[in-house]
Each structure stands twice: as structure tokens, then as C-alpha cells.
Amino acid sequence: MLAPILILDVALVAWSLHLMQEAVNHQEFSLMLAGILVALAAAAMLVVYFLMGNCLAYLTNLS
């Protein structure tokens, strides 16, 4: 399950870098904001994945 999430995260980071490069080329704030939001979404997805993995491992050890 980790591999598809990592592939999706790498794709999101690549897309955010592309958006930020286009923002610099066209001097547009909205593209830079979009790139930052996409990068934050990728980071949040990894954090939630690891938190839920630890939570589920803890809950399965309780029973």
C-alpha cells in the first residue's frame, strides 16, 4: 500500500514544482500559491498515512 501512495506523492511534488516554475516564468502569484498548496497536500497525505499506520498497528495489538 505504501508504493502507490509514494508514487502519487512524487507525482504531486513534481506537479507542484512545475506549477512553481511556471509561476516564476509568468510572474503569477496564483500559480505559485497553487504549487505551494499541492506540495502541502502531498506532505499532509504522507503524514496522515504514517499516523494512521501507527494508529492501526496500535489498535491491532490491543486485541
MIMARTI-539445 format. One record per residue: chain; y, z, x of N, C-alpha, C in turn; residue number from 1. Coordinates in Angstrom, 2 decimals. Each point is the difference from the previous one (the first is absolute). Layout:
# MIMARTI-539445
R_A_Y_Z_X_Y_Z_X_Y_Z_X_NUM
...
# end
This chain:
# MIMARTI-539445
R_A_-1.20_0.00_0.82_1.20_0.00_-0.82_1.26_0.00_0.86_1
R_A_-0.12_0.49_1.22_1.18_0.05_0.87_0.43_-1.39_0.47_2
R_A_-0.95_-0.90_0.24_0.34_-1.32_0.51_0.91_-0.79_-0.93_3
R_A_-0.30_-0.11_-1.30_0.93_-0.76_-0.86_1.39_0.62_-0.08_4
R_A_0.07_1.32_0.02_1.31_0.66_-0.05_0.77_-0.27_1.29_5
R_A_-0.68_0.04_1.14_0.68_-0.30_1.26_0.46_-1.45_0.05_6
R_A_-0.81_-0.91_-0.50_0.40_-1.41_-0.03_1.22_-0.18_-0.90_7
R_A_-0.01_0.65_-1.15_1.16_-0.08_-0.89_1.23_0.62_0.63_8
R_A_-0.16_1.11_0.70_1.14_0.63_0.68_0.57_-0.90_1.10_9
R_A_-0.87_-0.63_0.78_0.47_-0.90_1.04_0.76_-1.18_-0.62_10
R_A_-0.52_-0.50_-1.12_0.69_-1.10_-0.69_1.36_0.45_-0.53_11
R_A_0.08_1.21_-0.54_1.28_0.51_-0.49_1.00_0.19_1.13_12
R_A_-0.46_0.51_1.13_0.91_0.19_1.14_0.47_-1.35_0.53_13
R_A_-0.91_-0.98_0.07_0.41_-1.33_0.45_1.02_-0.61_-0.95_14
R_A_-0.21_0.19_-1.30_0.94_-0.52_-0.99_1.35_0.70_0.13_15
R_A_-0.01_1.30_0.23_1.27_0.72_0.13_0.75_-0.45_1.25_16
R_A_-0.73_-0.23_1.09_0.66_-0.50_1.21_0.59_-1.39_-0.23_17
R_A_-0.72_-0.83_-0.74_0.51_-1.34_-0.33_1.28_0.12_-0.84_18
R_A_-0.02_0.89_-1.00_1.20_0.19_-0.83_1.18_0.50_0.84_19
R_A_-0.27_0.91_0.92_1.08_0.53_0.84_0.55_-1.07_0.94_20
R_A_-0.88_-0.86_0.52_0.47_-1.08_0.87_0.86_-0.98_-0.79_21
R_A_-0.42_-0.32_-1.20_0.81_-0.88_-0.85_1.34_0.66_-0.35_22
R_A_-0.01_1.32_-0.18_1.25_0.70_-0.30_0.96_-0.10_1.17_23
R_A_-0.52_0.11_1.22_0.87_-0.11_1.18_0.52_-1.43_0.12_24
R_A_-0.88_-0.99_-0.23_0.42_-1.40_0.12_1.06_-0.37_-1.02_25
R_A_-0.16_0.48_-1.24_0.93_-0.37_-1.07_1.07_1.07_-0.25_26
R_A_-0.05_1.08_0.72_0.94_1.11_-0.14_0.09_0.47_-1.45_27
R_A_-1.18_0.31_-0.56_-0.06_0.48_-1.38_-0.55_1.41_-0.03_28
R_A_0.72_0.87_-0.65_-0.41_1.39_-0.09_-1.20_0.18_-0.92_29
R_A_-0.07_-0.81_-1.06_-1.08_0.17_-0.98_-1.35_-0.30_0.61_30
R_A_-0.10_-0.98_0.89_-1.27_-0.29_0.66_-0.39_1.12_0.96_31
R_A_0.97_0.59_0.67_-0.30_1.12_0.88_-0.49_1.20_-0.80_32
R_A_0.63_0.25_-1.13_-0.45_1.08_-0.87_-1.40_-0.26_-0.52_33
R_A_-0.28_-1.24_-0.37_-1.34_-0.35_-0.48_-1.03_0.20_1.11_34
R_A_0.32_-0.38_1.22_-0.92_0.20_1.12_-0.28_1.47_0.26_35
R_A_1.03_0.81_-0.08_-0.17_1.44_0.21_-0.86_0.60_-1.11_36
R_A_0.22_-0.42_-1.24_-0.79_0.51_-1.11_-1.46_-0.41_0.10_37
R_A_-0.27_-1.21_0.44_-1.39_-0.45_0.17_-0.67_0.80_1.12_38
R_A_0.71_0.24_1.09_-0.57_0.79_1.11_-0.26_1.44_-0.46_39
R_A_0.88_0.57_-0.79_-0.22_1.35_-0.52_-1.19_0.04_-0.96_40
R_A_-0.18_-1.06_-0.77_-1.15_-0.06_-0.90_-1.31_-0.04_0.79_41
R_A_-0.01_-0.75_1.09_-1.20_-0.06_0.84_-0.30_1.36_0.61_42
R_A_1.02_0.69_0.48_-0.20_1.33_0.58_-0.46_1.00_-1.05_43
R_A_0.58_-0.08_-1.18_-0.38_0.92_-1.07_-1.44_-0.24_-0.44_44
R_A_-0.43_-1.26_-0.01_-1.37_-0.29_-0.39_-0.99_0.60_1.00_45
R_A_0.31_-0.05_1.28_-0.87_0.62_1.00_-0.02_1.51_-0.14_46
R_A_1.15_0.59_-0.24_0.07_1.46_-0.16_-0.83_0.45_-1.20_47
R_A_0.15_-0.69_-1.11_-0.76_0.35_-1.21_-1.49_-0.20_0.24_48
R_A_-0.37_-1.06_0.70_-1.42_-0.23_0.27_-0.60_1.16_0.80_49
R_A_0.68_0.42_1.05_-0.54_1.08_0.81_0.04_1.35_-0.72_50
R_A_1.04_0.24_-0.78_0.05_1.25_-0.77_-1.11_0.05_-1.04_51
R_A_-0.22_-1.09_-0.70_-1.06_-0.02_-1.01_-1.37_0.08_0.65_52
R_A_-0.18_-0.61_1.17_-1.27_0.10_0.70_-0.31_1.43_0.38_53
R_A_0.99_0.70_0.51_-0.19_1.41_0.36_-0.24_0.86_-1.24_54
R_A_0.72_-0.29_-1.07_-0.16_0.77_-1.24_-1.39_-0.22_-0.58_55
R_A_-0.46_-1.23_-0.05_-1.33_-0.27_-0.55_-1.10_0.58_0.88_56
R_A_0.18_-0.03_1.32_-0.99_0.61_0.88_-0.06_1.51_-0.21_57
R_A_1.14_0.61_-0.20_0.04_1.44_-0.28_-0.68_0.33_-1.32_58
R_A_0.29_-0.79_-1.03_-0.57_0.26_-1.32_-1.51_-0.23_-0.03_59
R_A_-0.51_-0.97_0.76_-1.44_-0.22_0.01_-0.72_1.08_0.79_60
R_A_0.68_0.63_0.93_-0.62_1.10_0.76_-0.03_1.29_-0.81_61
R_A_0.83_0.13_-1.02_0.02_1.21_-0.81_-1.25_0.11_-0.87_62
R_A_-0.48_-1.14_-0.49_-1.13_0.08_-0.93_-1.35_0.00_0.67_63
# end
